[in-house]
């Protein structure tokens, strides 16, 4: 006997309702997480707006300092890279636009042609002062606003100073109590880059094993994208380092963390460059059906594993030396050349060796010592190294990595 269905109720309605409820709860949780992440930024913006108003109105005696809190809010809302530099740039742009608008309105009044003239002049001055796109546009926007707002009694030629006050307050707040993510962002970006580097090596290894042209091409494309990620890392690290130097409220742990990531940039950049060459030669070897010894492919896979270990240690704030032993073993294994290896295979072996040096330096080994750990021949290997576990037997055939 079929179940009786209530009139007007479609089958699956309750399930659909539960799904919608779950989706709604997940969306609410996601919004609350975003609110928590931005709470400090919101507090900063609110305090900055109030403080800018107080300075302009009560200390400077401006009757209606509208642009002081507005400028502070706009500046403190900058959460992307180079926050301190952009606050200065934005403040200058706003001040130029407001001063230009004040002068034009004071001399010629407000109207259509005045708006055109103010925007053109303010943006041109911003460009002549060496400002970027942000400074130029803010100069034009603020000039247009000033031209359309008639100044009240006692406000003429003072509103540009309100903008300077707002920007100055924002800059002080950004230096004294920076957004915590400013100093945490470089580590997160470094973790992401190292993870992507491990993925490129893993994909390259699998492409070599399976002679997969599409996979090799994709790995090379991904390797080339890492240069953009490195540039973002450099910008965020530069900003974080400036904040760490200028912000007295930042703990020593945050400052040491920024310094550590800053020191990683050089060897990480070199490692990315070497892996990019390795991926390019791997794609060529697969495309032209060149012979690549299985031991060489194993080296690429082992390098991927060591890189993944470094990523894990970065995430856990652990010692990067955890990958050092694997790198030293890989360096010793890379001294044996295969008699049938072609040009592409030998280039890949050379890039593995160069990347090992870069990762050893990244893990804290001095450059000269790292180079010594990667001998040109087996005879040059120095077993007295404290990280080495004795002589390594000749390489043997290995099965396919899981």
C-alpha positions as CSV (number, residue, x, y, z in Angstrom):
1,X,0.0,0.0,0.0
2,X,1.5,3.3,-1.1
3,X,1.9,6.0,1.6
4,X,-0.7,8.7,1.9
5,X,0.7,12.1,0.8
6,X,-0.7,15.3,2.3
7,X,-2.4,17.6,-0.2
8,X,-0.1,20.2,-1.6
9,X,3.1,18.5,-0.3
10,X,5.5,17.3,-3.0
11,X,7.7,14.2,-2.4
12,X,11.2,15.2,-1.2
13,X,10.0,18.5,0.2
14,X,11.3,17.8,3.6
15,X,14.7,16.7,2.3
16,X,14.9,19.8,0.2
17,X,14.1,21.9,3.2
18,X,16.8,20.2,5.3
19,X,19.3,20.8,2.5
20,X,18.4,24.4,2.2
21,X,18.6,24.8,6.0
22,X,22.1,23.2,6.0
23,X,23.2,25.4,3.2
24,X,21.9,28.4,5.1
25,X,23.7,27.5,8.2
26,X,27.0,26.9,6.3
27,X,26.6,30.3,4.7
28,X,26.0,31.9,8.1
29,X,29.0,30.2,9.6
30,X,31.1,31.4,6.6
31,X,30.0,35.0,7.1
32,X,30.7,34.8,10.8
33,X,34.2,33.5,10.0
34,X,34.8,36.4,7.6
35,X,33.5,38.8,10.2
36,X,35.9,37.4,12.8
37,X,38.8,37.7,10.4
38,X,38.0,41.3,9.6
39,X,37.0,42.4,13.1
40,X,40.4,44.0,13.9
41,X,40.3,45.9,10.6
42,X,36.8,47.1,11.3
43,X,37.8,48.3,14.8
44,X,40.8,50.1,13.3
45,X,38.7,51.8,10.7
46,X,36.1,52.9,13.3
47,X,38.7,54.2,15.8
48,X,40.6,55.9,13.0
49,X,37.5,57.7,11.7
50,X,36.6,59.0,15.2
51,X,40.1,60.0,16.0
52,X,40.5,61.9,12.7
53,X,37.3,63.8,13.3
54,X,38.4,64.7,16.9
55,X,41.8,65.9,15.8
56,X,40.4,68.0,12.9
57,X,37.4,69.4,14.8
58,X,38.6,69.8,18.4
59,X,42.3,70.3,18.0
60,X,42.4,72.2,14.7
61,X,39.0,73.9,15.1
62,X,37.5,73.0,11.7
63,X,33.7,73.4,11.9
64,X,32.8,70.4,9.7
65,X,35.9,68.2,9.0
66,X,34.0,65.7,6.7
67,X,37.1,64.6,4.8
68,X,39.1,63.7,7.9
69,X,37.1,60.5,8.9
70,X,36.4,59.7,5.2
71,X,40.1,59.7,4.3
72,X,40.9,57.6,7.4
73,X,38.3,55.1,6.5
74,X,39.4,54.8,2.9
75,X,43.1,54.4,3.9
76,X,42.5,51.8,6.7
77,X,40.3,49.8,4.3
78,X,43.4,48.9,2.3
79,X,44.1,45.3,3.2
80,X,46.1,44.2,0.1
81,X,49.9,44.3,-0.3
82,X,52.0,47.4,0.4
83,X,49.4,48.8,2.8
84,X,51.7,51.4,4.4
85,X,52.9,52.7,1.0
86,X,49.4,52.8,-0.4
87,X,48.1,54.8,2.6
88,X,50.7,57.4,2.0
89,X,50.0,57.4,-1.7
90,X,46.2,57.6,-1.2
91,X,46.6,60.4,1.4
92,X,48.7,62.5,-1.1
93,X,46.2,61.9,-3.9
94,X,43.2,62.9,-1.7
95,X,45.0,66.0,-0.5
96,X,46.0,67.1,-4.0
97,X,42.4,66.7,-5.3
98,X,40.9,68.5,-2.3
99,X,43.5,71.4,-2.4
100,X,43.0,71.8,-6.2
101,X,39.2,71.8,-5.8
102,X,39.3,74.2,-2.9
103,X,41.5,76.7,-4.9
104,X,39.2,76.5,-8.0
105,X,36.0,76.9,-6.0
106,X,37.4,79.7,-4.0
107,X,38.6,81.5,-7.2
108,X,36.0,80.6,-9.9
109,X,33.0,79.1,-8.1
110,X,31.3,75.7,-8.8
111,X,30.1,74.5,-12.2
112,X,30.5,72.2,-15.1
113,X,33.7,73.6,-16.5
114,X,35.2,73.9,-13.0
115,X,34.6,70.2,-12.4
116,X,36.4,69.4,-15.7
117,X,39.3,71.7,-14.9
118,X,39.7,70.5,-11.4
119,X,39.7,66.8,-12.4
120,X,42.2,67.3,-15.2
121,X,44.5,69.5,-13.1
122,X,44.4,67.3,-10.0
123,X,45.1,64.1,-11.9
124,X,47.9,65.7,-13.9
125,X,49.6,67.0,-10.7
126,X,49.4,63.6,-9.2
127,X,51.0,62.0,-12.3
128,X,53.8,64.7,-12.3
129,X,54.5,63.9,-8.7
130,X,55.2,60.3,-9.7
131,X,52.0,58.8,-8.3
132,X,50.5,55.6,-9.6
133,X,46.9,54.8,-10.7
134,X,45.5,54.9,-7.2
135,X,46.9,58.3,-6.4
136,X,45.8,59.7,-9.7
137,X,42.2,58.5,-9.5
138,X,41.9,59.6,-5.9
139,X,43.1,63.1,-6.8
140,X,40.4,63.3,-9.5
141,X,37.6,61.9,-7.3
142,X,38.3,64.2,-4.4
143,X,38.6,67.2,-6.7
144,X,35.3,66.4,-8.2
145,X,33.7,66.0,-4.8
146,X,35.1,69.4,-3.6
147,X,33.9,71.2,-6.7
148,X,30.3,70.1,-6.1
149,X,30.3,70.7,-2.4
150,X,30.0,74.4,-1.5
151,X,32.3,75.2,1.5
152,X,30.6,76.6,4.6
153,X,31.8,79.5,6.5
154,X,35.3,78.9,7.8
155,X,35.8,75.8,5.7
156,X,37.5,77.3,2.6
157,X,41.1,76.1,2.0
158,X,40.9,73.9,5.2
159,X,39.4,70.8,3.8
160,X,42.6,69.6,2.3
161,X,44.2,69.7,5.8
162,X,41.3,67.5,7.0
163,X,42.3,64.9,4.4
164,X,45.9,65.1,5.6
165,X,44.8,64.6,9.1
166,X,42.7,61.5,8.2
167,X,45.6,60.0,6.2
168,X,48.0,60.8,9.0
169,X,45.8,59.1,11.6
170,X,45.4,56.1,9.4
171,X,49.2,55.8,8.9
172,X,49.9,56.0,12.6
173,X,47.3,53.3,13.3
174,X,48.6,51.1,10.6
175,X,52.2,51.4,12.0
176,X,51.3,51.2,15.7
177,X,48.7,48.4,15.5
178,X,48.9,46.8,12.1
179,X,46.4,44.2,11.0
180,X,47.8,40.9,12.3
181,X,47.3,39.3,8.9
182,X,49.9,41.8,7.5
183,X,52.7,39.9,9.3
184,X,51.0,36.5,8.9
185,X,50.4,36.8,5.1
186,X,54.1,36.2,4.0
187,X,54.2,32.8,5.7
188,X,50.9,31.7,4.2
189,X,52.1,32.8,0.7
190,X,55.4,31.0,1.2
191,X,53.6,27.8,2.3
192,X,51.4,28.1,-0.9
193,X,54.4,28.5,-3.2
194,X,56.4,25.6,-1.7
195,X,53.3,23.5,-1.9
196,X,52.8,24.4,-5.6
197,X,56.5,23.7,-6.2
198,X,56.0,20.2,-4.8
199,X,52.9,19.7,-7.0
200,X,54.9,20.7,-10.1
201,X,57.6,18.2,-9.3
202,X,55.0,15.4,-8.5
203,X,53.2,16.1,-11.8
204,X,56.5,16.1,-13.7
205,X,57.5,12.8,-12.2
206,X,54.2,11.2,-13.1
207,X,54.4,12.7,-16.6
208,X,57.8,11.1,-17.1
209,X,56.7,7.7,-15.8
210,X,53.5,7.6,-17.9
211,X,54.9,9.5,-20.9
212,X,51.9,11.8,-20.5
213,X,52.4,14.8,-22.7
214,X,49.3,16.7,-21.4
215,X,50.5,16.3,-17.8
216,X,54.0,17.4,-18.7
217,X,52.6,20.5,-20.4
218,X,50.3,21.3,-17.5
219,X,53.2,21.0,-15.0
220,X,55.3,23.4,-17.1
221,X,52.5,25.9,-17.2
222,X,52.1,25.7,-13.5
223,X,55.8,26.1,-12.9
224,X,55.7,29.3,-15.0
225,X,52.9,30.7,-12.9
226,X,55.1,30.5,-9.8
227,X,57.0,33.6,-10.8
228,X,53.8,35.7,-10.3
229,X,53.3,34.1,-6.9
230,X,56.9,34.9,-5.9
231,X,56.3,38.6,-6.8
232,X,53.3,38.7,-4.6
233,X,55.3,37.1,-1.8
234,X,58.0,39.7,-2.2
235,X,55.5,42.6,-1.9
236,X,53.7,41.1,1.1
237,X,57.0,40.4,2.8
238,X,58.3,43.9,2.2
239,X,55.1,45.3,3.7
240,X,55.2,43.0,6.7
241,X,58.9,43.8,7.3
242,X,58.1,47.5,7.3
243,X,55.2,46.9,9.7
244,X,57.4,44.8,12.0
245,X,60.1,47.5,12.1
246,X,57.6,50.3,12.8
247,X,55.0,48.7,15.0
248,X,55.9,48.6,18.7
249,X,52.8,46.5,19.6
250,X,53.9,43.6,17.4
251,X,55.4,40.8,19.5
252,X,59.0,39.5,18.9
253,X,57.6,36.3,17.6
254,X,55.8,38.1,14.7
255,X,59.0,40.0,13.9
256,X,61.1,36.8,13.9
257,X,58.6,35.1,11.7
258,X,58.7,37.9,9.1
259,X,62.5,37.8,9.2
260,X,62.5,34.1,8.7
261,X,60.2,34.3,5.6
262,X,62.2,37.2,4.3
263,X,65.4,35.1,4.4
264,X,63.7,32.3,2.4
265,X,62.9,34.4,-0.6
266,X,66.3,34.2,-2.3
267,X,66.7,30.4,-2.3
268,X,63.0,29.9,-2.9
269,X,63.3,32.1,-6.0
270,X,66.3,30.1,-7.3
271,X,64.5,26.8,-6.6
272,X,61.5,27.9,-8.6
273,X,63.7,28.9,-11.5
274,X,65.5,25.5,-11.5
275,X,62.3,23.5,-11.3
276,X,60.9,25.5,-14.2
277,X,63.9,24.5,-16.4
278,X,63.5,20.9,-15.2
279,X,59.8,20.9,-16.1
280,X,60.6,22.3,-19.5
281,X,63.1,19.6,-20.3
282,X,60.8,17.0,-19.0
283,X,58.1,18.1,-21.4
284,X,60.6,18.1,-24.3
285,X,61.8,14.6,-23.3
286,X,58.2,13.2,-23.3
287,X,57.3,15.0,-26.5
288,X,60.4,13.7,-28.4
289,X,60.3,10.2,-26.7
290,X,63.7,10.6,-25.3
291,X,65.1,8.0,-22.9
292,X,64.9,9.1,-19.3
293,X,66.4,6.6,-16.8
294,X,64.0,5.5,-14.1
295,X,66.6,6.6,-11.4
296,X,66.3,10.1,-12.8
297,X,62.5,10.0,-12.5
298,X,62.9,8.7,-8.9
299,X,65.1,11.8,-8.2
300,X,62.3,14.1,-9.3
301,X,59.9,12.3,-7.1
302,X,62.2,12.3,-4.1
303,X,62.8,16.1,-4.6
304,X,59.0,16.5,-4.6
305,X,58.8,14.6,-1.3
306,X,61.5,16.8,0.3
307,X,59.8,19.9,-0.9
308,X,56.5,18.7,0.6
309,X,58.3,18.1,3.9
310,X,59.5,21.7,3.9
311,X,55.9,22.9,3.2
312,X,54.7,20.8,6.2
313,X,57.3,22.3,8.5
314,X,56.4,25.8,7.4
315,X,52.8,25.2,8.2
316,X,53.7,23.8,11.7
317,X,56.4,26.4,12.4
318,X,58.8,23.5,12.7
319,X,62.5,23.2,11.8
320,X,63.1,23.2,8.1
321,X,66.1,21.0,8.7
322,X,63.7,18.1,8.8
323,X,64.1,17.7,5.1
324,X,67.8,18.1,5.1
325,X,68.7,14.4,5.5
326,X,66.6,13.5,2.5
327,X,68.1,16.2,0.4
328,X,71.7,15.1,1.3
329,X,70.9,11.5,0.3
330,X,69.3,12.8,-2.9
331,X,72.4,14.9,-3.6
332,X,74.7,11.8,-3.2
333,X,72.5,9.7,-5.5
334,X,72.5,12.4,-8.1
335,X,76.2,12.0,-8.7
336,X,75.7,8.8,-10.7
337,X,75.1,9.5,-14.4
338,X,73.4,6.9,-16.5
339,X,75.4,5.9,-19.7
340,X,72.3,6.0,-21.9
341,X,70.8,9.3,-20.6
342,X,70.2,11.9,-23.3
343,X,70.6,15.7,-23.1
344,X,67.2,16.4,-21.6
345,X,67.7,13.7,-19.0
346,X,71.1,15.1,-18.0
347,X,69.7,18.6,-17.8
348,X,67.0,17.3,-15.5
349,X,69.6,15.6,-13.3
350,X,71.6,18.9,-13.2
351,X,68.4,20.8,-12.2
352,X,67.7,18.4,-9.5
353,X,71.2,18.9,-8.1
354,X,70.8,22.7,-8.3
355,X,67.4,22.6,-6.6
356,X,68.8,20.5,-3.8
357,X,71.4,23.2,-3.2
358,X,68.6,25.8,-3.1
359,X,66.5,23.8,-0.7
360,X,69.5,23.1,1.6
361,X,70.1,26.9,1.8
362,X,66.4,27.4,2.4
363,X,66.6,24.9,5.3
364,X,69.4,27.0,6.9
365,X,72.6,25.5,5.5
366,X,75.2,28.1,4.3
367,X,75.6,28.3,0.6
368,X,79.2,27.0,0.6
369,X,78.3,24.1,2.8
370,X,75.2,23.3,0.6
371,X,77.4,23.2,-2.5
372,X,79.8,20.8,-0.7
373,X,76.9,18.5,0.0
374,X,76.3,18.2,-3.7
375,X,79.6,16.8,-5.1
376,X,80.3,16.7,-8.8
377,X,81.4,13.0,-8.5
378,X,81.1,10.3,-5.9
379,X,84.9,10.6,-5.2
380,X,84.4,14.2,-4.1
381,X,81.8,13.2,-1.6
382,X,82.9,13.9,2.0
383,X,81.5,11.3,4.4
384,X,82.6,13.4,7.4
385,X,79.6,15.6,7.1
386,X,77.6,15.5,10.3
387,X,74.3,15.1,8.5
388,X,75.4,12.1,6.5
389,X,74.9,8.5,7.6
390,X,77.9,6.9,5.9
391,X,78.6,5.8,2.4
392,X,75.7,5.2,0.1
393,X,75.4,2.0,-1.8
394,X,75.2,2.2,-5.6
395,X,71.7,3.1,-6.8
396,X,69.3,0.3,-7.4
397,X,66.2,-0.1,-9.4
398,X,63.1,1.1,-7.7
399,X,59.5,0.4,-8.2
400,X,57.0,2.9,-9.2
401,X,56.2,5.4,-6.4
402,X,52.7,5.1,-5.0
